[in-house]
Amino acid sequence: HDTVRPDDLHGARLGTQWLLRQGHRRIAFFNPVHAEETIRDPDVHFHVRDRFGGYEQVMHDAGLSPRLLCRPET
C-alpha cells in the first residue's frame, strides 16, 4: 500500500543531537509500552525501533552509553 510516514530514525537523531549540543550527557530513551528485552523485537512497531535506533546511534557516536527506560517485564 502507498503510505506517507515520518522519518523516525532521523527525527530521533536530530533530537538527540540537539540535546547533546545543549550540553546534556545523561540522555535516556523512555518507552513505557515495551519491556527492555523486546525493544528490538521485529514484532515491535517500526516507529519504536527506528526512534530507539536513531537515539542509540547518536549516543554511541558521541562516546556515550544509551540508557533505555521501559516498563518492567511482566
C-alpha positions as CSV (number, residue, x, y, z in Angstrom):
1,H,0.0,0.0,0.0
2,D,1.1,3.6,-0.6
3,T,1.9,5.4,2.6
4,V,3.5,8.5,4.0
5,R,5.3,8.2,7.2
6,P,7.7,10.3,9.3
7,D,11.4,9.5,9.3
8,D,11.6,8.4,12.9
9,L,15.2,7.3,12.7
10,H,16.3,10.8,11.5
11,G,14.0,12.6,13.9
12,A,15.4,10.7,16.9
13,R,18.9,11.5,15.7
14,L,18.1,15.2,15.4
15,G,16.5,15.3,18.8
16,T,19.4,13.6,20.5
17,Q,22.0,15.7,18.7
18,W,20.1,18.8,19.8
19,L,20.2,17.7,23.5
20,L,23.9,17.0,23.2
21,R,24.6,20.4,21.7
22,Q,22.8,21.9,24.8
23,G,25.4,20.1,27.0
24,H,23.3,17.2,28.1
25,R,25.2,13.9,28.5
26,R,22.8,11.7,30.5
27,I,20.1,11.3,27.9
28,A,17.6,8.4,28.2
29,F,15.2,6.9,25.8
30,F,11.8,6.3,27.5
31,N,9.3,3.8,26.2
32,P,6.6,2.9,28.8
33,V,4.9,0.4,26.4
34,H,7.6,-2.2,25.8
35,A,9.9,-4.1,28.1
36,E,13.7,-3.6,27.5
37,E,14.0,-7.2,26.3
38,T,11.6,-6.6,23.5
39,I,12.6,-3.1,22.2
40,R,14.5,-4.7,19.2
41,D,11.9,-7.4,18.6
42,P,10.8,-7.5,15.0
43,D,7.2,-7.5,16.2
44,V,7.6,-4.1,18.0
45,H,6.2,-1.3,15.8
46,F,8.8,0.1,13.4
47,H,8.3,3.6,14.9
48,V,9.7,2.4,18.2
49,R,12.6,0.5,16.7
50,D,13.5,3.4,14.4
51,R,13.3,6.1,17.2
52,F,15.4,4.0,19.5
53,G,17.9,3.2,16.7
54,G,18.4,6.9,15.9
55,Y,18.9,7.8,19.6
56,E,21.2,4.8,20.2
57,Q,23.4,5.6,17.1
58,V,23.9,9.2,18.1
59,M,24.8,8.3,21.7
60,H,27.3,5.7,20.5
61,D,28.8,8.2,18.0
62,A,29.2,10.7,20.9
63,G,31.0,8.1,23.0
64,L,28.1,7.9,25.5
65,S,26.1,4.9,26.8
66,P,22.5,4.8,25.8
67,R,20.0,4.5,28.6
68,L,16.8,2.7,27.9
69,L,13.9,3.2,30.3
70,C,11.0,0.8,29.8
71,R,8.2,-0.8,31.7
72,P,9.3,-3.9,33.7
73,E,8.8,-7.3,32.1
74,T,5.6,-8.9,33.4
